[in-house]
Amino acid sequence: MNNKLKPALIGGVVVGVLSSIPFVNFVNICCCLWAILGGILASYLYVKSSPTPVGAGEGAILGVLAGIAGAAIFVVIGIPISILMGSVMTGFVGSMMENVNPGQAEAIRRQLEASQSTGGAILNGIFTAILLVIFATLGGLLGIPIFEKRKGPGGAPPPPPQNFGGPGGYGSAV
């Protein structure tokens, strides 16, 4: 398990830190992309250091571990940052929405202000942490077929040799 821990922690740091940084965390709007990339990174690092071929199950384990590490970092760093930066983010998103759809801007601003309360930020943070684990697991699963090019000990064993000319075989006069 220790050989999985280091790649998972590195992938988890990517997930947690990039998901916590304001404005950089907007990339997670696109299917939790930082979480997927953190899981893929964990798989890549593990495949690179593994002496044997790596299976999909190990990729899932790596993704879960990276997701848990990333979620823990996000809860410790991201939730306090979102509480502190809530008004700045609300203003930024509100001004973007006014340029795109002025009719919806005020409704979105009110919704963002409600979610930026301390309780709302904690609930959003917990929900985000769960999503980070799920999508990092998917990233770990995706990383294995992308980076693992070695053939594993799989497939059916070769058939036993056949005796066509000996006693009891084809061509014998029994």
N, C-alpha and C positions, 0 to 999 in steps of 0.2 A: 504494500500500500504506500510505502514511503516514496517509491519511484513515481507514483501518480501525484503525490502531494505537491511537489515543487512545480510541475507544469500547471496543476490546477490552481495553485496560489497565484502564479503569474497571470494566468487567464482571469482569475477573480479580481486581481488588482485592476486590470484593464476594465473589466465590467464595472466594478464599484466606483473607481475614480472618474472614468469618463461619463458615467451615468449621474454623477454628483455635481459636476462642474456646470454652473449655469451657462446657458446658450449652447454649449457643447452637447449637453444632454438632449437637445432637440433631435439629434440623430435617432434617439430611441423611439421617436414618434413613428419612424419607419420600421415597424415590426421588431422593436427592441434590438436594433442592429448592433449596439455595443455589446449586448449580452450574447448574441449569436457569434460575433467576432471573438469575444473572450473565450467561448467554448471551443471555437475552431482553433484558436491559438493554443489552448491547453492540449487539444488533440495533436496538433502539429508538433509541439515540443515533446510530447510523449512518444509519438511515432518516431521522431528523429533520434531519440535516445534508447528506444527499445531494441534489444537484440533479436526479438522474435516478432513475427507479424502480429498486428493488433486487430482485435475484433470490434464489432459494433458495440457490444456490451461494455467493453472497456471505455469506448468513446462516450457512452452515456454516463458512466460513472465519473469520468473526467469532467463532463459538462455539469453534472449535479454538484460536484465538489467546487468547481469554478463558480457556479451560480450561487452556492451557499456563501462562499468567501466574498463574492461581489455584493451579494445582498447584505451581508453583515457590514461591509464597508459603506454601502449606500445608506443603511439605517443610521450608522454612527456619524457619517459626514453629510450625506445628502439631505436628510430631514432637517437638521439644524440650518443648513445653508438655504433650503427652501423656505424655512420660517423667516430667516433674516432677509432674504432677497425677494420675498413674495410680492411686495409692492412694486419693485423694479420690474419683475417679470410680468406682472399684471399690466403695468403701463406699456411695456414693450409689445406684448401680444395685443393689447387693446388698440394701440396705434397702428399695428400691422393690419388688424381687422378693419379699422376705419378706412384704410386705403383699399382693401379688397371688397368689403361688404359693409357699408356704413349702417345699414338697417340692423344688422346682427351685432354690431360692435358693442353696444351698450348691454345687451343680454349676456354676451360672452364675458364682458368685464365684470358684471355682477356675479356670474358663476365662478369666475376665477377668484374674486375677492372672498367668496364664501369658502372656497376650497383652500384659501391661504391662511385661514385661522389656524391656531396651533393644533386643534383637534383634527381639522381637515387635512393639514399637512402630514400629521402622523398617520391617518388612515390612508391617504394617498401613498405615503412612503411604504407602508406595510403591503399594500396592493402591488406597488411597483416592485418591491423586493420579491414577492411571489412570482411575478412575471419574469423577473431577471433569472430566477432559478429555472423556470420552465424553458425560456428561450436559450439559456446557456446550455441546457441539456440537449436541445435541438442542435445547437452549434457543435457540441461534442460529437453527436451522432453524424453530422454532416462532414466533420473534419476527417474522419477515418477513411471514407472512400475517396476523398480528395487527395490525401497525402500518403495513404498506405498502398504501396505498389507491389509489395512482396506477396508471394503466394503462400498461404498458410497450409498447415497439414490438414487438408480437407479432401473431399471427393471420395468416391468409392474405391475400395482396395482392388487391385487387379484380380481377375478371375484365376482360380486354381488351374494348373496345367492339365491338359486333357490327354488321355492315352488312347489313341485311335488304332494302333496296330498291335498292342499287346494282348495278353489273355483276357478275354471277355470284351475286348474292344471291337471296333468295326474292322472287318477283314479277317477276323480269327474264325477258325472252323470249330466252334464248340458245339 
